[in-house]
Amino acid sequence: MSRPFQVRVWPLQKWLDWRQLLGPGEWATAELAGGYLKAEASLERAAAADLAARLRGVGIGGSLIRIEISPALHRKDLRKASTEEARRYRQGSTGFSQRSARLDEEGRMSLTPEALALTLGERARGLRVIDACAGAGGNAIGFARAGCAVVAIEINQSRLAMAKHNAKLYGVADRIEFVAGDARAIVAEQDADLVFIDPPWGERYNKERVTLSDLPPCQELLKRAAHLPKRWIKVPPSFDPSTLPGCRVEAIFGVAQGDERRVKFLLLED
Ligand SMILES: C[S@@+](CC[C@H](N)C(=O)[O-])C[C@H]1O[C@@H](n2cnc3c(N)ncnc32)[C@H](O)[C@@H]1O
């Protein structure tokens, strides 16, 4: 049996299901300043290398996750783990299972994986939902499949047409009202139980810290939707929730093989 490696990971937010992020191990935690946690465990070589490869460059909740391993791992262990991690990443959660779904480049990049869209749909079961940034329909379809009545707003007309086509494929087009236009102008006139905002994340979404002002048109949409009882916002894992004071935050992990320990996005409830 190989000699164990001492692995320390920090800063971990208390709202983060860090056990799911870190995986198996006898993790002990210590409190850090600012309400963060540091976790420490003794891991075998392969598990330590796997974790290092998976957490490299990952920012969660506005802070870059740091990992310290002693003794230091060999480069070849890290290389092997990184290759394996890249392979798992390619296999991770994908978009629509319907092969004839229509998507343009941005629609594909920003599509919420089907299983996660269904998970969110289940949480909203029976509610009247406005999907303010509908894209090619990933979430609108997920909500509709869970029995929600949905208003899907999209500023890009051709992407809205894709969302309509895709909703037909899933047999839920009759549960979705499709509206072309700027949600900032439309949402204030709408009545619903929940507004769901999945704004464009921009090209720098995987930088260390993303704030509310990095995610136009979020700020204005939140103001215009202030009359609605619930507001959910889907933001990149690196989003700093302190830029939206008072929100409840939850890290949503992938569900596909190889993705179960990866935070796919944060769900904020304003
Ligand atoms: C991240 S994508 C949404 C992806 C979608 N949730 C899915 O899973 O398919 C964001 C979408 O918001 C649209 N958008 C951006 N600003 C908007 C606005 N002011 N009103 C309505 N749609 C907007 C973009 O055109 C883009 O298609």
The ligand as an ORCA input file, in Angstrom:
! r2SCAN-3c Opt
* xyz 0 1
  C     -27.536     31.340    -21.027
  S     -28.610     31.497    -22.370
  C     -30.040     30.630    -21.787
  C     -29.932     29.150    -21.926
  C     -31.182     28.403    -21.531
  N     -31.462     28.501    -20.118
  C     -31.103     26.940    -21.917
  O     -30.862     26.097    -21.064
  O     -31.271     26.652    -23.117
  C     -29.071     33.174    -22.261
  C     -30.026     33.666    -23.334
  O     -30.515     34.946    -22.923
  C     -30.795     35.713    -24.069
  N     -30.899     37.126    -23.638
  C     -29.906     37.984    -23.337
  N     -30.412     39.170    -22.949
  C     -31.760     39.048    -22.989
  C     -32.844     39.929    -22.703
  N     -32.616     41.178    -22.300
  N     -34.113     39.472    -22.852
  C     -34.338     38.197    -23.267
  N     -33.357     37.329    -23.581
  C     -32.079     37.740    -23.426
  C     -29.624     35.396    -24.992
  O     -29.952     35.677    -26.333
  C     -29.401     33.899    -24.704
  O     -30.063     33.110    -25.660
*
